[in-house]
C-alpha cells in the first residue's frame, strides 16, 4: 500500500515538473522584441499569460490527482476484498483438513472395533466347538447307557421309558446345536461381507488421501500465485490497466478456489455419510455378537442341566444295576401289581389324584402298603426323578411338634440322610409356617407348589396333594 502511494506522488510530481518545463520553454521562446521592451504594459500581459497558464496547469494537476486518488481507492478496496477472500479460503481449507483428519481417526477406530468383533466371534466359535464336543461325549455316554439298559429284564421297563425321554432331550439338544452351527455359518458369511465393506472403506480412504494431496498441491500453487500477485503489486506504478488485468486473473483464481472448495465439501459430506453407514454396520455387528453370546450362555445352561440329569440317570442306573444283580442272586426280581412301578427293592404307586396327608396314608394302607419311607440317597433320587409336582411322603410330627417320625414310627433322627430344603437366607425347612393353616405345618412332602421336586418341605396336613405309596 505504501509503495502505491509513493508511485502516485511520483506521478504527481512528474506532472508538476512537466508543466513547469512547458512554462519555462514558452517563456524562453518569446520574441526578442518583447525582451527589448521594458514597458509596463508588456510585462503585465506576460505576467497575465503566465498566471493563466499556471492556473490551467494547476487545475489539470488537481484533476489528475483526484482521478488518481479515486483509482487508488478503488484498487485498495479491491485488494482488501481479495485479501479477505484469500483469508476466508485459507480458513475453510484448514477446517477441511481438520475434518479429514477426524474422519481418518474415526475410520481407524472403526477398523479396530471390527477387528475386536472378529476376535470375539472366533472365541464364540471355539466355545461352540467345545460345546459340540461335550454334547457328542454326553450323547456317547447316553448311547452306552441305553445299550446297557436294553439288557435289563422286564422289571426295568419303567427305567427304559425314562431313558428314552432323556434320549429325546439329547436329540433336541443336538437339533439346537445344528441350529447354532447354521446361525454361526450365517454370522461368518455376514462378517465376510462386512470385511469386504471395510476393504472398500479403506480404498475410499486412500482416494480421499490422494484427493487431499491434490488439494494441498493446488493450495501450494495458489500460494505461489499469491506471491506472484505481490510481485505484480510492486509494479503497479507502471500501469493501472496492468493492475486491473491482474485483478481479473486473481478473481478467476479465487473463483476456481471456491469451486474446488465446494467440491471438497461435497467429498467430505460423502465421506461422513459413508462413515455413518459403517457405524450402523458396526452397531449391527455388536448386536449380533451380543445375541450370539446370549445364545451360547443359553446352550451352556442347557448343557449344565443335561449333565445334571445325566448324573442322576447314572446314579439311578447304578442303583438299578445293583438291584438287578441282587435280584439275580436271590432267584429273580419282585413282581409288582398293575399300576405299580418296580424300583430298587420296593414297588411304588404314584397317585394320579389328590388327598390330604391322613387320607393319603389311609389309602396306602388300604392297598396293603404305606406312604413312602425314604432311607437312602438312591430312593430319594428314584422318587424325586419320577414326579413333576409335590407329593406326600410318610413323614410327620403330628405327635409332638419338632419330633418327626415315619409312618412306621421310626424316628427321623435314625435316618442316615435327610433332604430338607435349605434357603440361602438361612430360613430352612421345616419352618412350621402358619400363614395358611393356624395349626402350622406338621406333614412332609416331596417338593412344593413352586416346582421344586428334589427336596422335602413341611406343609399343612389338610392340603390336597398327590402321594407315593410303597410296599
Buried (B, 14 or more C-beta within 10 A) or exposed (E): EEEBEEBBEEBBEEBBEEBEEEBEEEEEEEEEEEEEEEEEEBEEEEEEBEEEBEEEBEEEBEEBBEEBEEBBEBBEEBBEEBEEBBEBBBEBBEEBBEBBEEBBEBBEEBBEBBEBBBEBBEEBBEBBEEBBEBBEEBBEBBEEBBEEBEEBEEBBEBBEEBBEEBBEBBEEBBEBBEEBBEBBEEBEEBBEEBEEBBEEBEEBBEEBEEBBEEBEEBBEEBEEEBEEBEEBBEEBBEEBEEBBEBBEBBBEBBEEBBEBBEEBBEBBEEBBEBBEEBBEBBEEBBEBBEEBBEBBEEBBEBBEEBEEBBEBBEBBBEBBBEBBEEBEEEEEBEEBEEEBBBBBEBBBBBBEEBBBBBBBBEBBEEBEBBBBBBBEEBBBBBBBBBBEBBBBBBBBBBEEEEEBBBBEEBEBEEBEEBBBBEEEEEEEBBBBBEEEBEEBBBBBBBBBEEEBBBBBBBBBBBBEBBBBBBB
